[in-house]
């Protein structure tokens, strides 16, 4: 079973270590905001997880993607614990001769089958995925 470590560097500032030894700075002080906080990391993980799925599926479908971005928004409830609610994921796909059906299917597969982060967050709140296609001239 993989193990991650989080080590306190200074007040509310941590260094997280992945199983491979990679490090990431985590700032739990919302006012200082010198690095992503724990809750922001969840949204970043969601974007990277679904983004990897969609990009991989579109590559396999031989779609000519020239730019791809995932944007994630969420509301944080006021009561503690201040969990994310109503998460919206927007896939922005730019390319040449893109098939809307291919993009729609890639997003659907990520949302319903492949993205573990989406499935985990979806057990606690609503995660909605949408997409936008921009044709490159």
N, C-alpha and C positions, 0 to 999 in steps of 0.2 A: 504494500500500500504506500503510495507516495506521501512524503511528508514535506510540508512547508514550515518555515520558521519565521517568526516576526520578533525583532530585537529592538528594544527601546533605545533610541539614539539620544534623545532629549525630550523635554516635556511635550507629549502628544505627537512626537515625530518618531516614526519607526522605519526600520529597514527590513523589508520582506525578502526572504530568500526562497527561491524555487528549488525543487528537488535537484535540478541540474546545477545549482549554485548561482544562478542569475539573481541580481538584486534589483529591487525597486523601492523608491522612497514613498512612504505613505504618511500623509499629514492629517491627523485626526483633529487638528485645531482649525475650525472653519473660518476663524477670523484671520489667521496667518496665511492659510491657503497656499503654502509653498510647493505642494505636490498634491496629486489626487488623494482624496480621503477614502475611507473604506467603502462608503456608499457609492461614491463616484466610480470606484473600481468595479463595482457590480455592473454598472451601466456600460463601462468600457469593455468588460468581459463579454457582455451580451452582444455589443456591436462587433467585437472581434470574432466571436463564435459564429454568429449568423453570417457575418461578412465572409468568413472563410468558406462556409457552406455554399453560399450563393456564387462566389467567385469561382470555386471549383466546379460547380455544376454548369455554370455558363461556359467555362473553358471546355468541359467535356462535350457540351452541345455546340462547340465550335462558333461561339458568338464572338464577334470582334469588339471587345470592350476596350475602350481607350482611357476611361476614367471611371472609378467606382468608389463610392463613399457611403458610409452608413451613419445616419444621425439618429440619436436616441434622446427622447424627452421623457420626463416622468414627473409626477407630483409626489411630494413627500408629505405624508399625513402629519398633522400637528401633534397628535397624541403619541406618547411613547409606548412601545418602540416606534420610531419614526420611519416606518417602512415605505418603500416606493409603492405607489399605486398608479394605475392607469398609465402604463408604460407604452410609448409609441415608438416604433422603429421604422425609419424611412430609408429605403434603399434607393440611392441615386445612381443610375446606370447610364453611362454615356458611351456611344460607340457608333459603328457603321453597320447599317442593315440589321439592326437588332430585331429579333423576333419578340413581340410582346408576350406571346404564349410561353416562350422559353424563360423569360424573366419571371413571369407570374408563377410558373411551375417551380423554378429554382427557389423563389421566396417561400412558396407553399411547402416545399419539401424541407427547407430549413426550419420553418415554423412548426411543422407537424411531426417531423421524423428525426432530423439530425441534430439540431442545436440543443445540447444538454443544458446550457445556461438558461435559454428561453423556457425549457420545460420546467426547470427548477423554480425560476421566478414566477412562471405561470401557475404554479401550484399555490402561490400566495396572493397573486394579483392578476389583473388583466394585462396581457401583452398583445398589442395590435401591430401587425406588420403591414406596411404599404410600400409601394414602389413608384418611381418616376423614371421615365426613359427619355433621354435627350439624344436625338440623332446628330451625329457629327457630320458636317458637310464634307 
